[in-house]
Amino acid sequence: MIEAQDMVKVHATGYNLEEVKIILNHDIKLNISGIEIEGKQGEMLNVPRWIAQVLESEKHAKIEDADMVVELKQAMVKENVQGEFELATLDPHFYIRLKSYMKTLPQQDFDKVESMLNTLVRKRQGKIVHLADSSKLTANLSQKLTIEERLFYENIYKNATDFRKQILGDTK
């Protein structure tokens, strides 16, 4: 069985291999690991995210990506609108995308976003514990969970089932 951390690493790697749009800050001609990048200042290109991150860190390009702070705020509003034991739908890679985005933030902004993220995680964690304690993971519920949350749900469900068996034994 794959460990939770390994599963998240696999999905994070996949996320970094996805293409993202960049805008070049100046004329450029590069060959990075066999991938040729050539363009003029202001031109928009699609490149794998890991390359975009290197180019952005070296001030060669700007990544054109979704504002994850806006997505986090929207997720919080949607979660608050749901019932006490209902989950809003999150993209399977929501936390992976958010953590990647947070790495680019100045410390003060990072702290604010981290606080919002903690609020969302606590709320969803409570709902997931309640749901996992009472039923198996359904296809409908699975679609609402992120990769990390799905693993958490499965662990809680397994532990709750094992606990009940320990106390009650096998039922007839």
Summary of the structure (lengths in Angstrom):
residues: 172
radius of gyration: 20.4
end to end distance: 29.5
largest distance: 73.4
contacts: 447
relative contact order: 0.12
helix: 58%
strand: 15%
